[in-house]
Amino acid sequence: MRWSRRSRAATLVGVWRVVRNCRGSLHFPMILVLLTLLTGGLGIWSVLRSWRLQVETQLRLNRCVARAASDLRQHLDLLETTNSSIRGLRASVRAAQVSLQVELVTPLLGQIEVVAAIQQADRTRWKVRANVWTLRGCGAWGDQVAPLPEVELSRGLRDDLGQQPLEWIGEKPSEFWIEAAHRPRSAAARVASRKSPHLSSLLPVAWFAEWALPRSPGGLPRAGSRAGLF
């Protein structure tokens, strides 16, 4: 059976239409698959980016709080050791006066003045540190920080034994807290004494710092406010 040219052309056109329709029907699902993969990839990238930013924020807050806690611990340790030195030097002045070794009194009084000056310089440094912390926070816009603890000490009037050691105003605290946040992340540390505050105040106290849970998760002031400035 022979086909005419017209019938052959009609058959080829029909086959081509079928193939074209098949290709078109395959293209649409493939486009949907590609769009789904692209959307999922963008979502995963967005989640990973958000997670990376939160990790960087947490590390920044941790370093900032750790430095502040370390500075406070060193400040408290210095005050404890220098207070102990002043008490020892005052006892030596008393012993020199009783034993009539007058030539020893003046050098001892000079040493007491030096130690007292070291205390005052470190107290000033801590106040400046607290101001910078309140104004700048941890270095990023939107940081929220609790004011650094105030170390409330006073010194009595100078007497025949020289400068007196620093004394706590009121009851001696056993711990201090340092907190910083940048929502939704936060960090906190506790600086505490290793000895009970009820023991003799003549003995130096060692202080230590450790990580702690934030105590003010929703109420920290924004860095840059002037609350707490001296």
C-alpha positions in Angstrom: 0.0 0.0 0.0 1.6 3.2 -1.1 1.2 6.5 0.7 0.8 9.7 -1.1 3.0 12.7 -0.4 0.1 14.4 1.3 -0.6 11.6 3.7 3.1 11.3 4.5 3.3 15.0 5.3 0.2 14.8 7.5 1.7 11.8 9.4 5.0 13.6 10.1 3.2 16.7 11.3 1.2 14.6 13.7 4.3 12.9 15.0 6.0 16.2 15.5 3.0 17.6 17.4 3.0 14.6 19.7 6.7 14.9 20.4 6.4 18.6 21.0 3.5 18.1 23.4 5.5 15.5 25.3 8.4 17.9 25.6 6.1 20.6 26.9 4.6 18.3 29.4 8.0 17.4 30.8 9.2 21.0 30.9 6.6 22.1 33.4 7.4 19.5 36.2 11.1 20.2 35.7 10.5 23.9 36.3 8.5 23.1 39.4 11.3 20.9 40.7 13.9 23.5 40.0 11.9 26.2 41.7 11.4 24.0 44.7 15.1 23.3 45.0 15.9 27.0 44.6 13.5 28.0 47.3 14.7 25.3 49.6 18.3 26.3 49.0 17.6 30.0 49.7 15.8 29.0 52.9 18.7 26.8 54.1 21.1 29.6 53.3 19.0 32.1 55.2 18.9 29.8 58.3 22.7 29.1 58.1 23.4 32.8 57.8 21.1 33.7 60.8 22.7 30.9 62.8 26.2 32.2 62.0 25.3 35.7 63.0 23.9 34.5 66.3 27.0 32.4 67.0 29.2 35.5 66.3 27.0 37.6 68.6 27.2 35.0 71.4 31.0 34.8 71.1 31.3 38.6 71.2 29.1 38.8 74.3 31.0 36.0 76.0 34.4 37.7 75.4 33.1 41.0 76.5 31.5 39.7 79.8 34.6 37.5 80.4 36.9 40.5 80.2 34.7 42.6 82.5 34.5 39.8 85.0 38.3 39.3 84.9 38.9 43.0 85.4 36.5 43.0 88.4 38.1 40.0 90.0 41.6 41.5 89.6 40.3 44.8 91.1 38.8 43.1 94.1 41.9 40.9 94.6 44.2 44.0 94.5 42.1 45.8 97.1 42.2 42.7 99.3 45.9 42.3 99.1 46.7 46.0 99.5 44.4 46.2 102.5 46.2 43.3 104.0 49.5 45.1 103.3 48.3 48.3 105.0 47.2 46.5 108.1 50.6 44.8 108.3 52.5 48.0 107.8 50.4 49.8 110.4 51.2 47.0 112.9 54.9 47.5 112.1 54.6 51.2 112.7 53.0 50.5 116.1 55.7 48.1 116.9 58.4 50.6 115.9 56.8 53.3 118.1 56.5 51.0 121.1 60.1 49.8 120.7 61.3 53.4 120.2 62.8 52.6 116.8 61.8 56.0 115.5 64.0 55.8 112.4 61.7 53.0 111.1 58.5 54.9 111.4 59.0 57.4 108.5 59.9 54.7 105.9 56.9 52.6 107.0 54.5 55.5 106.8 55.9 56.2 103.3 55.2 52.6 102.2 51.6 52.9 103.5 51.1 56.1 101.5 52.3 54.3 98.3 50.0 51.3 98.9 47.1 53.7 99.5 47.9 55.6 96.3 47.9 52.3 94.4 44.4 51.5 95.8 43.1 54.9 94.8 44.5 54.6 91.3 42.9 51.2 90.8 39.6 52.4 92.1 39.7 55.3 89.6 40.5 52.9 86.8 37.5 50.7 87.7 35.2 53.7 87.7 36.4 54.7 84.2 36.0 51.1 83.1 32.4 51.1 84.4 31.7 54.3 82.5 33.1 53.0 79.2 31.0 49.8 79.7 27.8 51.8 80.2 28.4 54.0 77.2 29.7 51.4 74.7 28.4 48.1 75.9 30.1 45.3 74.1 30.9 47.4 71.0 27.8 46.9 68.8 24.7 49.0 68.3 21.8 47.5 70.1 23.8 46.0 73.0 22.1 46.0 76.4 24.2 45.9 79.5 23.6 46.0 83.2 25.9 48.7 84.9 29.1 47.2 86.3 29.0 46.6 90.0 30.0 49.5 92.3 32.7 48.6 94.8 31.5 50.7 97.7 34.5 51.2 100.0 35.6 54.1 102.2 38.7 55.0 104.1 38.9 56.4 107.6 40.8 59.5 108.6 44.6 59.2 108.7 46.0 58.7 112.2 49.4 58.3 113.9 49.8 54.9 112.2 49.3 56.3 108.7 46.5 55.8 106.2 43.8 53.3 107.2 42.7 50.4 105.1 39.6 50.6 103.0 36.4 49.3 104.6 33.2 48.2 103.0 30.2 50.5 103.3 27.6 48.3 105.0 27.8 44.5 104.8 30.5 43.1 102.7 29.0 41.5 99.5 29.8 37.9 98.7 29.1 38.1 94.9 28.8 40.5 92.0 27.0 40.0 88.7 27.9 41.2 85.1 25.4 40.9 82.3 25.2 41.8 78.6 22.7 41.1 75.9 22.0 41.6 72.2 18.6 40.1 71.5 18.1 37.2 71.3 21.5 36.3 72.8 22.9 37.1 76.3 25.8 36.4 78.6 26.4 36.7 82.3 29.1 36.0 84.8 29.3 35.9 88.6 32.3 37.1 90.6 32.2 35.6 94.1 34.4 35.3 97.2 35.9 32.0 98.2 35.5 32.8 101.9 32.4 33.4 103.9 31.8 37.2 104.4 31.1 36.4 108.1 34.7 35.6 108.8 37.2 38.1 110.0 37.6 41.1 107.7 41.3 41.2 108.6 42.0 38.2 106.4 42.3 38.7 102.6 39.6 37.2 100.5 40.3 35.5 97.2 37.7 36.1 94.4 36.8 33.9 91.4 34.7 34.4 88.3 32.4 31.9 86.6 29.7 31.8 84.0 26.1 32.2 85.2 22.6 32.4 83.9 21.3 36.0 83.2 19.2 37.4 86.0 17.6 40.2 83.9 16.6 38.5 80.6 14.2 41.3 79.7 15.2 44.4 81.6 18.7 45.4 80.7 19.3 49.1 79.8 20.5 49.9 76.3 24.2 50.7 76.1 24.8 54.5 75.7 22.5 55.6 78.5 24.1 57.7 81.2 22.7 55.8 84.1 25.3 55.0 86.7 27.9 57.5 85.6 30.0 59.1 88.4 
